[in-house]
Amino acid sequence: MTSLSQSCCGRGMDSLVYNLEFTQLIRLFDQALAQIRVSRDTVVVIHRDAYFFNAGHLTPHSYVSVMQDTGFHPRYETHDTILGSQRRLKEFYFIDLPNADSAAALAEFRERYDEKEASRVARDGYELNYYRFVRKKKKRLPIPNLQENPEETSQDGSGENPVSESP
């Protein structure tokens, strides 16, 4: 409704809480984390406007969100935190939740990082995309040969080395 009424809370946020489809998001999110095989060191990035829930801890090996303080959770960040940082991450996963328009964030990530994977998880007719980004490698410029080989250069600068004949 917010996309029609232009009211508060972002795209889809007002009706999201009341909609039973909301329960599918956490299941899809867990499924994406399981497919990624996250660890405590994995950086998972979510669009700021979609960061409406606390994903809780994950059970080891099954990657199911639980409210108990057992298990682990990856490092969660918002897209604007990553894009606003001067320091480039070595690797991260961006989970494209449907309740935020991520087109601009994805375009900027693709400009700054190499996209190594684009995947989709599906469940009961619902889908969720995620992307793996890695830091771009610095391009090495060829080092010019500043020292010319005198045998290859002629005295007249023509590039030809005439063979001198002895009398």
C-alpha positions in Angstrom: 0.0 0.0 0.0 2.8 2.4 0.7 3.9 2.3 -2.9 0.4 3.6 -3.8 -0.2 6.0 -1.0 3.4 7.3 -0.6 3.0 7.1 3.2 5.6 6.3 5.8 7.7 3.3 6.5 9.1 2.4 3.1 8.0 0.1 0.3 5.7 -2.5 1.7 6.5 -1.9 5.4 3.0 -1.0 6.6 1.2 -4.1 5.4 4.2 -6.4 5.9 3.6 -6.9 9.6 0.0 -7.9 9.0 0.6 -10.1 6.1 1.2 -13.8 6.6 3.6 -13.8 3.7 6.0 -12.1 6.1 6.6 -15.5 7.7 8.1 -16.7 4.4 10.9 -14.1 4.4 12.6 -15.6 7.4 12.3 -19.1 6.0 13.8 -17.9 2.7 16.5 -15.9 4.5 17.5 -19.0 6.5 17.5 -21.1 3.3 19.8 -18.5 1.6 22.1 -18.5 4.7 22.2 -22.3 4.5 23.0 -22.3 0.8 25.8 -19.8 1.4 27.0 -21.9 4.4 27.6 -18.8 6.5 30.0 -18.7 9.5 30.7 -16.1 12.2 33.1 -14.4 9.7 30.6 -14.2 6.8 29.4 -10.6 6.1 25.7 -10.5 5.1 24.5 -7.2 3.7 20.9 -6.2 3.6 19.3 -3.0 2.2 18.7 -0.4 4.9 15.0 -0.2 4.2 14.6 -4.0 4.5 16.5 -4.3 7.8 13.4 -4.6 9.9 14.1 -7.8 11.8 16.7 -9.4 14.0 17.6 -12.6 12.4 18.6 -14.3 15.7 21.1 -17.0 16.1 21.6 -19.9 13.7 21.9 -23.5 14.6 25.1 -25.0 13.4 24.8 -27.2 10.3 21.1 -26.5 9.8 21.2 -22.7 9.7 17.8 -22.3 11.2 17.1 -19.1 13.1 16.4 -19.6 16.8 15.8 -17.1 19.5 17.9 -19.0 22.1 21.4 -17.7 22.6 22.9 -21.0 21.2 24.5 -21.2 17.9 26.0 -18.3 16.0 25.2 -15.4 13.7 27.1 -13.9 10.8 28.1 -10.3 10.7 25.0 -8.3 9.5 25.5 -4.9 7.8 23.3 -2.5 5.9 24.1 -1.5 2.3 24.7 2.1 3.1 27.2 1.2 5.8 29.2 -0.8 3.3 29.0 1.8 0.5 29.8 4.6 2.9 33.0 3.0 4.2 36.4 3.9 2.9 37.5 0.4 3.5 36.6 -2.2 0.9 35.5 -5.6 2.2 37.3 -8.7 0.8 34.0 -10.5 0.4 30.3 -10.2 1.3 26.8 -11.5 0.4 24.0 -9.2 -0.4 20.5 -10.6 0.3 17.9 -8.8 -1.8 14.8 -8.8 0.3 11.6 -7.9 -1.6 10.5 -5.1 0.8 13.1 -2.7 -0.4 14.1 -1.4 -3.9 17.7 -2.6 -4.2 18.4 -1.7 -7.8 20.6 1.3 -7.0 22.5 -0.5 -4.2 23.2 -3.5 -6.6 24.4 -1.2 -9.3 26.8 0.5 -7.0 28.1 -2.8 -5.6 28.7 -4.0 -9.2 30.6 -0.8 -9.9 32.9 -1.2 -6.8 33.1 -5.0 -6.5 33.3 -8.1 -8.7 30.0 -10.1 -8.7 31.1 -13.7 -8.3 27.7 -15.4 -7.8 24.0 -14.6 -8.3 21.7 -17.2 -6.8 18.0 -17.6 -5.9 16.3 -19.6 -3.2 12.6 -20.6 -3.6 10.0 -22.0 -1.2 6.3 -22.5 -1.8 6.2 -20.1 -4.7 8.2 -17.4 -3.1 11.8 -16.4 -4.2 14.7 -14.5 -2.8 17.8 -13.5 -4.7 21.3 -13.2 -3.2 24.6 -12.1 -4.6 28.3 -12.8 -3.7 30.7 -9.9 -4.2 34.5 -9.8 -3.8 36.9 -6.9 -3.8 38.2 -6.0 -7.3 41.8 -6.9 -7.9 44.0 -3.9 -8.7 45.0 -3.9 -12.3 48.7 -4.1 -12.8 50.1 -1.8 -15.5 52.9 -3.1 -17.6 56.3 -1.7 -16.7 57.8 0.0 -19.7 61.3 -1.0 -20.7 63.1 2.3 -20.2 66.5 1.0 -21.1 66.7 0.4 -24.8 68.9 -2.3 -26.1 71.7 -0.6 -28.2 72.0 -3.6 -30.5 68.3 -3.1 -31.6 68.5 0.6 -32.3 70.1 2.2 -35.3 72.2 5.3 -35.1 69.8 7.1 -37.4 66.7 6.2 -35.2 65.0 4.2 -37.9 64.9 1.1 -35.8 66.9 -0.8 -38.4 70.3 -2.1 -37.5 72.3 -2.2 -40.7 75.0 -4.8 -40.8 78.3 -3.1 -41.2 80.6 -4.8 -43.7 84.3 -4.9 -43.1 86.7 -4.1 -46.0 
